[in-house]
């Protein structure tokens, strides 16, 4: 089983693993893991930590891109908060696609690309 598969299984079971503050461990709600899940986490801890960190980074990028969309539409605080909540409610396996959509439609930089001198 891969770390991505373990993470997907945990999320499907309603378990959202987080990293400890030092980033060296994994935290899950007490009493929620089955013995096989616990064993899988221990067997793939390093890879799973990397997956959780990658998912957190993706979520951070997604929220920043969503706020660019809000900026483009002149959204106020309530709409921005709703956008944030909508992004966080997006299933983790769909967040990369949503991020790509926001990047395509609301790029981080609106600078005009200059052609090289010929």
Secondary structure in CASP SS format (residue, H / E / C, confidence):
PFRMAT SS
TARGET T0000
AUTHOR 0000-0000-0000
METHOD secondary structure of the structure
MODEL  1
X C 1.00
X C 1.00
X H 1.00
X H 1.00
X H 1.00
X H 1.00
X H 1.00
X H 1.00
X H 1.00
X H 1.00
X H 1.00
X H 1.00
X C 1.00
X C 1.00
X C 1.00
X C 1.00
X C 1.00
X E 1.00
X E 1.00
X C 1.00
X C 1.00
X C 1.00
X C 1.00
X C 1.00
X C 1.00
X E 1.00
X E 1.00
X C 1.00
X C 1.00
X C 1.00
X C 1.00
X C 1.00
X C 1.00
X C 1.00
X H 1.00
X H 1.00
X H 1.00
X H 1.00
X H 1.00
X H 1.00
X H 1.00
X H 1.00
X H 1.00
X C 1.00
X H 1.00
X H 1.00
X H 1.00
X H 1.00
X H 1.00
X H 1.00
X H 1.00
X H 1.00
X H 1.00
X H 1.00
X H 1.00
X H 1.00
X H 1.00
X H 1.00
X H 1.00
X H 1.00
X H 1.00
X H 1.00
X H 1.00
X H 1.00
X H 1.00
X H 1.00
X H 1.00
X H 1.00
X H 1.00
X H 1.00
X H 1.00
X H 1.00
X H 1.00
X C 1.00
X C 1.00
X C 1.00
X H 1.00
X H 1.00
X H 1.00
X H 1.00
X H 1.00
X H 1.00
X H 1.00
X H 1.00
X H 1.00
X H 1.00
X H 1.00
X H 1.00
X H 1.00
X C 1.00
X C 1.00
X H 1.00
X H 1.00
X H 1.00
X H 1.00
X H 1.00
X H 1.00
X H 1.00
X H 1.00
X H 1.00
X H 1.00
X H 1.00
X H 1.00
X H 1.00
X H 1.00
X C 1.00
X C 1.00
X C 1.00
X C 1.00
X C 1.00
X C 1.00
X C 1.00
X C 1.00
X C 1.00
X C 1.00
X C 1.00
X C 1.00
X C 1.00
END
